[in-house]
Amino acid sequence: MEDSAKKNTPGFFSGVKAEFGKITWPDKKTTFKQSVAVVLISVVLGVIIAVLDFGAQNGVNFLTGL
């Protein structure tokens, strides 16, 4: 079993090298745009979650104060 794994190792790495060569990396402008989009969406979702949390907290406090 171990011998067959040693024989396949060079083939595996040459396959990885061939696949790595097929990768198309985005340019600087696209990377910047996508990074800004991720940050903005994260901030907006964070604000939405904070508002929902604040509302739920006040709702529970109101109900327990009755």
Biopython code that builds the backbone (N, CA, C, O; Angstrom):
import numpy as np
from Bio.PDB.StructureBuilder import StructureBuilder

atoms = [
    (1, "MET", "N", (0.838, -1.191, 0.000)),
    (1, "MET", "CA", (0.000, 0.000, 0.000)),
    (1, "MET", "C", (0.882, 1.253, 0.000)),
    (1, "MET", "O", (0.588, 2.220, -0.702)),
    (2, "GLU", "N", (1.944, 1.234, 0.775)),
    (2, "GLU", "CA", (2.802, 2.401, 0.882)),
    (2, "GLU", "C", (3.565, 2.656, -0.412)),
    (2, "GLU", "O", (3.796, 3.809, -0.776)),
    (3, "ASP", "N", (3.957, 1.596, -1.109)),
    (3, "ASP", "CA", (4.703, 1.743, -2.359)),
    (3, "ASP", "C", (3.867, 2.434, -3.423)),
    (3, "ASP", "O", (4.383, 3.273, -4.162)),
    (4, "SER", "N", (2.585, 2.097, -3.515)),
    (4, "SER", "CA", (1.731, 2.729, -4.526)),
    (4, "SER", "C", (1.520, 4.203, -4.214)),
    (4, "SER", "O", (1.389, 5.012, -5.132)),
    (5, "ALA", "N", (1.485, 4.565, -2.948)),
    (5, "ALA", "CA", (1.336, 5.970, -2.569)),
    (5, "ALA", "C", (2.579, 6.764, -2.969)),
    (5, "ALA", "O", (2.470, 7.912, -3.399)),
    (6, "LYS", "N", (3.747, 6.162, -2.829)),
    (6, "LYS", "CA", (4.984, 6.837, -3.224)),
    (6, "LYS", "C", (5.040, 7.025, -4.739)),
    (6, "LYS", "O", (5.553, 8.040, -5.212)),
    (7, "LYS", "N", (4.530, 6.080, -5.495)),
    (7, "LYS", "CA", (4.544, 6.174, -6.957)),
    (7, "LYS", "C", (3.592, 7.265, -7.450)),
    (7, "LYS", "O", (3.875, 7.915, -8.456)),
    (8, "ASN", "N", (2.477, 7.475, -6.765)),
    (8, "ASN", "CA", (1.473, 8.455, -7.195)),
    (8, "ASN", "C", (1.815, 9.880, -6.782)),
    (8, "ASN", "O", (1.233, 10.824, -7.317)),
    (9, "THR", "N", (2.736, 10.061, -5.850)),
    (9, "THR", "CA", (3.058, 11.389, -5.336)),
    (9, "THR", "C", (3.585, 12.327, -6.417)),
    (9, "THR", "O", (3.097, 13.455, -6.496)),
    (10, "PRO", "N", (4.544, 11.944, -7.252)),
    (10, "PRO", "CA", (5.001, 12.870, -8.297)),
    (10, "PRO", "C", (3.883, 13.229, -9.269)),
    (10, "PRO", "O", (3.794, 14.375, -9.710)),
    (11, "GLY", "N", (3.038, 12.276, -9.606)),
    (11, "GLY", "CA", (1.903, 12.553, -10.492)),
    (11, "GLY", "C", (0.920, 13.517, -9.858)),
    (11, "GLY", "O", (0.347, 14.369, -10.537)),
    (12, "PHE", "N", (0.730, 13.384, -8.578)),
    (12, "PHE", "CA", (-0.180, 14.277, -7.867)),
    (12, "PHE", "C", (0.326, 15.714, -7.927)),
    (12, "PHE", "O", (-0.432, 16.632, -8.239)),
    (13, "PHE", "N", (1.604, 15.905, -7.628)),
    (13, "PHE", "CA", (2.150, 17.257, -7.607)),
    (13, "PHE", "C", (2.216, 17.874, -9.002)),
    (13, "PHE", "O", (2.042, 19.085, -9.145)),
    (14, "SER", "N", (2.462, 17.071, -10.023)),
    (14, "SER", "CA", (2.446, 17.631, -11.384)),
    (14, "SER", "C", (1.016, 18.014, -11.763)),
    (14, "SER", "O", (0.803, 18.993, -12.479)),
    (15, "GLY", "N", (0.044, 17.248, -11.285)),
    (15, "GLY", "CA", (-1.361, 17.599, -11.523)),
    (15, "GLY", "C", (-1.743, 18.885, -10.808)),
    (15, "GLY", "O", (-2.463, 19.720, -11.356)),
    (16, "VAL", "N", (-1.262, 19.039, -9.594)),
    (16, "VAL", "CA", (-1.533, 20.267, -8.838)),
    (16, "VAL", "C", (-0.907, 21.459, -9.549)),
    (16, "VAL", "O", (-1.519, 22.524, -9.645)),
    (17, "LYS", "N", (0.312, 21.279, -10.046)),
    (17, "LYS", "CA", (0.994, 22.363, -10.757)),
    (17, "LYS", "C", (0.229, 22.735, -12.026)),
    (17, "LYS", "O", (0.098, 23.917, -12.346)),
    (18, "ALA", "N", (-0.269, 21.748, -12.742)),
    (18, "ALA", "CA", (-1.031, 22.012, -13.968)),
    (18, "ALA", "C", (-2.328, 22.749, -13.643)),
    (18, "ALA", "O", (-2.693, 23.696, -14.340)),
    (19, "GLU", "N", (-3.018, 22.329, -12.604)),
    (19, "GLU", "CA", (-4.273, 22.990, -12.228)),
    (19, "GLU", "C", (-4.014, 24.403, -11.720)),
    (19, "GLU", "O", (-4.805, 25.311, -11.975)),
    (20, "PHE", "N", (-2.919, 24.590, -11.009)),
    (20, "PHE", "CA", (-2.585, 25.918, -10.484)),
    (20, "PHE", "C", (-2.330, 26.898, -11.624)),
    (20, "PHE", "O", (-2.614, 28.089, -11.503)),
    (21, "GLY", "N", (-1.799, 26.396, -12.719)),
    (21, "GLY", "CA", (-1.554, 27.238, -13.875)),
    (21, "GLY", "C", (-2.830, 27.696, -14.561)),
    (21, "GLY", "O", (-2.801, 28.668, -15.315)),
    (22, "LYS", "N", (-3.945, 27.024, -14.320)),
    (22, "LYS", "CA", (-5.222, 27.374, -14.933)),
    (22, "LYS", "C", (-5.966, 28.476, -14.174)),
    (22, "LYS", "O", (-6.974, 28.992, -14.656)),
    (23, "ILE", "N", (-5.477, 28.829, -13.009)),
    (23, "ILE", "CA", (-6.149, 29.832, -12.185)),
    (23, "ILE", "C", (-6.026, 31.198, -12.843)),
    (23, "ILE", "O", (-4.940, 31.592, -13.269)),
    (24, "THR", "N", (-7.134, 31.916, -12.926)),
    (24, "THR", "CA", (-7.096, 33.301, -13.409)),
    (24, "THR", "C", (-7.338, 34.208, -12.213)),
    (24, "THR", "O", (-8.419, 34.201, -11.625)),
    (25, "TRP", "N", (-6.335, 34.979, -11.863)),
    (25, "TRP", "CA", (-6.415, 35.857, -10.711)),
    (25, "TRP", "C", (-7.060, 37.180, -11.124)),
    (25, "TRP", "O", (-6.806, 37.667, -12.226)),
    (26, "PRO", "N", (-7.891, 37.771, -10.261)),
    (26, "PRO", "CA", (-8.504, 39.058, -10.601)),
    (26, "PRO", "C", (-7.461, 40.180, -10.584)),
    (26, "PRO", "O", (-6.435, 40.095, -9.909)),
    (27, "ASP", "N", (-7.761, 41.229, -11.346)),
    (27, "ASP", "CA", (-6.840, 42.365, -11.356)),
    (27, "ASP", "C", (-7.047, 43.212, -10.107)),
    (27, "ASP", "O", (-7.939, 42.947, -9.302)),
    (28, "LYS", "N", (-6.218, 44.225, -9.959)),
    (28, "LYS", "CA", (-6.219, 45.054, -8.747)),
    (28, "LYS", "C", (-7.547, 45.780, -8.572)),
    (28, "LYS", "O", (-8.057, 45.879, -7.456)),
    (29, "LYS", "N", (-8.114, 46.292, -9.670)),
    (29, "LYS", "CA", (-9.369, 47.045, -9.605)),
    (29, "LYS", "C", (-10.526, 46.151, -9.143)),
    (29, "LYS", "O", (-11.324, 46.555, -8.297)),
    (30, "THR", "N", (-10.614, 44.957, -9.689)),
    (30, "THR", "CA", (-11.679, 44.023, -9.308)),
    (30, "THR", "C", (-11.533, 43.611, -7.844)),
    (30, "THR", "O", (-12.517, 43.553, -7.107)),
    (31, "THR", "N", (-10.296, 43.326, -7.429)),
    (31, "THR", "CA", (-10.058, 42.942, -6.040)),
    (31, "THR", "C", (-10.464, 44.056, -5.089)),
    (31, "THR", "O", (-11.064, 43.791, -4.048)),
    (32, "PHE", "N", (-10.145, 45.298, -5.430)),
    (32, "PHE", "CA", (-10.507, 46.434, -4.592)),
    (32, "PHE", "C", (-12.029, 46.581, -4.511)),
    (32, "PHE", "O", (-12.575, 46.774, -3.425)),
    (33, "LYS", "N", (-12.715, 46.489, -5.654)),
    (33, "LYS", "CA", (-14.177, 46.625, -5.670)),
    (33, "LYS", "C", (-14.844, 45.546, -4.821)),
    (33, "LYS", "O", (-15.758, 45.831, -4.047)),
    (34, "GLN", "N", (-14.385, 44.318, -4.972)),
    (34, "GLN", "CA", (-14.979, 43.221, -4.218)),
    (34, "GLN", "C", (-14.674, 43.340, -2.724)),
    (34, "GLN", "O", (-15.511, 42.985, -1.895)),
    (35, "SER", "N", (-13.499, 43.829, -2.375)),
    (35, "SER", "CA", (-13.156, 44.025, -0.967)),
    (35, "SER", "C", (-14.034, 45.100, -0.344)),
    (35, "SER", "O", (-14.511, 44.941, 0.779)),
    (36, "VAL", "N", (-14.250, 46.199, -1.073)),
    (36, "VAL", "CA", (-15.119, 47.269, -0.578)),
    (36, "VAL", "C", (-16.541, 46.741, -0.407)),
    (36, "VAL", "O", (-17.198, 47.054, 0.585)),
    (37, "ALA", "N", (-17.023, 45.945, -1.360)),
    (37, "ALA", "CA", (-18.367, 45.378, -1.259)),
    (37, "ALA", "C", (-18.499, 44.483, -0.030)),
    (37, "ALA", "O", (-19.510, 44.541, 0.670)),
    (38, "VAL", "N", (-17.497, 43.665, 0.237)),
    (38, "VAL", "CA", (-17.536, 42.772, 1.407)),
    (38, "VAL", "C", (-17.572, 43.583, 2.697)),
    (38, "VAL", "O", (-18.336, 43.263, 3.608)),
    (39, "VAL", "N", (-16.754, 44.630, 2.784)),
    (39, "VAL", "CA", (-16.712, 45.452, 3.995)),
    (39, "VAL", "C", (-18.053, 46.164, 4.189)),
    (39, "VAL", "O", (-18.584, 46.189, 5.299)),
    (40, "LEU", "N", (-18.600, 46.738, 3.126)),
    (40, "LEU", "CA", (-19.869, 47.467, 3.247)),
    (40, "LEU", "C", (-21.015, 46.534, 3.639)),
    (40, "LEU", "O", (-21.824, 46.875, 4.502)),
    (41, "ILE", "N", (-21.084, 45.384, 3.023)),
    (41, "ILE", "CA", (-22.147, 44.434, 3.368)),
    (41, "ILE", "C", (-21.989, 43.969, 4.811)),
    (41, "ILE", "O", (-22.982, 43.809, 5.519)),
    (42, "SER", "N", (-20.764, 43.753, 5.250)),
    (42, "SER", "CA", (-20.531, 43.342, 6.640)),
    (42, "SER", "C", (-20.977, 44.416, 7.620)),
    (42, "SER", "O", (-21.582, 44.107, 8.647)),
    (43, "VAL", "N", (-20.684, 45.679, 7.310)),
    (43, "VAL", "CA", (-21.089, 46.782, 8.184)),
    (43, "VAL", "C", (-22.612, 46.900, 8.218)),
    (43, "VAL", "O", (-23.199, 47.048, 9.289)),
    (44, "VAL", "N", (-23.250, 46.837, 7.053)),
    (44, "VAL", "CA", (-24.710, 46.954, 6.992)),
    (44, "VAL", "C", (-25.365, 45.815, 7.766)),
    (44, "VAL", "O", (-26.290, 46.053, 8.544)),
    (45, "LEU", "N", (-24.905, 44.591, 7.569)),
    (45, "LEU", "CA", (-25.480, 43.466, 8.311)),
    (45, "LEU", "C", (-25.214, 43.587, 9.810)),
    (45, "LEU", "O", (-26.060, 43.213, 10.622)),
    (46, "GLY", "N", (-24.050, 44.105, 10.177)),
    (46, "GLY", "CA", (-23.756, 44.324, 11.594)),
    (46, "GLY", "C", (-24.716, 45.325, 12.218)),
    (46, "GLY", "O", (-25.175, 45.133, 13.344)),
    (47, "VAL", "N", (-25.023, 46.400, 11.484)),
    (47, "VAL", "CA", (-25.964, 47.405, 11.985)),
    (47, "VAL", "C", (-27.362, 46.799, 12.111)),
    (47, "VAL", "O", (-28.051, 47.034, 13.103)),
    (48, "ILE", "N", (-27.785, 46.019, 11.113)),
    (48, "ILE", "CA", (-29.106, 45.387, 11.165)),
    (48, "ILE", "C", (-29.203, 44.449, 12.359)),
    (48, "ILE", "O", (-30.206, 44.457, 13.074)),
    (49, "ILE", "N", (-28.179, 43.646, 12.579)),
    (49, "ILE", "CA", (-28.197, 42.717, 13.715)),
    (49, "ILE", "C", (-28.202, 43.487, 15.034)),
    (49, "ILE", "O", (-28.886, 43.088, 15.977)),
    (50, "ALA", "N", (-27.448, 44.584, 15.111)),
    (50, "ALA", "CA", (-27.418, 45.383, 16.343)),
    (50, "ALA", "C", (-28.787, 45.986, 16.628)),
    (50, "ALA", "O", (-29.227, 46.001, 17.777)),
    (51, "VAL", "N", (-29.466, 46.483, 15.597)),
    (51, "VAL", "CA", (-30.797, 47.063, 15.779)),
    (51, "VAL", "C", (-31.788, 45.990, 16.223)),
    (51, "VAL", "O", (-32.584, 46.223, 17.133)),
    (52, "LEU", "N", (-31.748, 44.823, 15.592)),
    (52, "LEU", "CA", (-32.636, 43.731, 16.002)),
    (52, "LEU", "C", (-32.356, 43.288, 17.434)),
    (52, "LEU", "O", (-33.285, 43.007, 18.190)),
    (53, "ASP", "N", (-31.091, 43.226, 17.805)),
    (53, "ASP", "CA", (-30.711, 42.845, 19.164)),
    (53, "ASP", "C", (-31.207, 43.874, 20.168)),
    (53, "ASP", "O", (-31.729, 43.520, 21.225)),
    (54, "PHE", "N", (-31.040, 45.149, 19.832)),
    (54, "PHE", "CA", (-31.507, 46.217, 20.719)),
    (54, "PHE", "C", (-33.023, 46.141, 20.895)),
    (54, "PHE", "O", (-33.532, 46.277, 22.007)),
    (55, "GLY", "N", (-33.739, 45.923, 19.791)),
    (55, "GLY", "CA", (-35.198, 45.806, 19.870)),
    (55, "GLY", "C", (-35.636, 44.608, 20.689)),
    (55, "GLY", "O", (-36.563, 44.713, 21.492)),
    (56, "ALA", "N", (-34.987, 43.480, 20.499)),
    (56, "ALA", "CA", (-35.334, 42.278, 21.252)),
    (56, "ALA", "C", (-35.033, 42.463, 22.733)),
    (56, "ALA", "O", (-35.809, 42.029, 23.584)),
    (57, "GLN", "N", (-33.912, 43.102, 23.043)),
    (57, "GLN", "CA", (-33.545, 43.333, 24.434)),
    (57, "GLN", "C", (-34.574, 44.243, 25.112)),
    (57, "GLN", "O", (-35.007, 43.967, 26.230)),
    (58, "ASN", "N", (-34.956, 45.307, 24.446)),
    (58, "ASN", "CA", (-35.954, 46.206, 25.026)),
    (58, "ASN", "C", (-37.319, 45.536, 25.121)),
    (58, "ASN", "O", (-38.063, 45.791, 26.069)),
    (59, "GLY", "N", (-37.659, 44.691, 24.165)),
    (59, "GLY", "CA", (-38.926, 43.962, 24.229)),
    (59, "GLY", "C", (-38.969, 43.014, 25.406)),
    (59, "GLY", "O", (-39.982, 42.931, 26.100)),
    (60, "VAL", "N", (-37.884, 42.299, 25.639)),
    (60, "VAL", "CA", (-37.822, 41.369, 26.776)),
    (60, "VAL", "C", (-37.850, 42.153, 28.085)),
    (60, "VAL", "O", (-38.532, 41.757, 29.030)),
    (61, "ASN", "N", (-37.113, 43.261, 28.144)),
    (61, "ASN", "CA", (-37.132, 44.065, 29.359)),
    (61, "ASN", "C", (-38.524, 44.635, 29.633)),
    (61, "ASN", "O", (-38.946, 44.716, 30.786)),
    (62, "PHE", "N", (-39.229, 45.026, 28.584)),
    (62, "PHE", "CA", (-40.588, 45.531, 28.747)),
    (62, "PHE", "C", (-41.511, 44.436, 29.278)),
    (62, "PHE", "O", (-42.291, 44.667, 30.202)),
    (63, "LEU", "N", (-41.418, 43.238, 28.685)),
    (63, "LEU", "CA", (-42.278, 42.142, 29.101)),
    (63, "LEU", "C", (-41.975, 41.672, 30.518)),
    (63, "LEU", "O", (-42.894, 41.313, 31.254)),
    (64, "THR", "N", (-40.720, 41.666, 30.910)),
    (64, "THR", "CA", (-40.385, 41.210, 32.265)),
    (64, "THR", "C", (-40.696, 42.303, 33.298)),
    (64, "THR", "O", (-40.778, 42.019, 34.493)),
    (65, "GLY", "N", (-40.865, 43.519, 32.850)),
    (65, "GLY", "CA", (-41.162, 44.617, 33.780)),
    (65, "GLY", "C", (-42.658, 44.775, 34.045)),
    (65, "GLY", "O", (-43.051, 45.603, 34.867)),
    (66, "LEU", "N", (-43.483, 44.010, 33.375)),
    (66, "LEU", "CA", (-44.929, 44.136, 33.590)),
    (66, "LEU", "C", (-45.383, 43.621, 34.930)),
    (66, "LEU", "O", (-46.573, 43.668, 35.238)),
]
sb = StructureBuilder()
sb.init_structure("model")
sb.init_model(0)
sb.init_chain("A")
sb.init_seg("    ")
for serial, (resi, resn, name, xyz) in enumerate(atoms, 1):
    if name == "N":
        sb.init_residue(resn, " ", resi, " ")
    sb.init_atom(name, np.array(xyz, "f"), 0.0, 1.0, " ", f" {name:<3s}", serial, name[0])
structure = sb.get_structure()
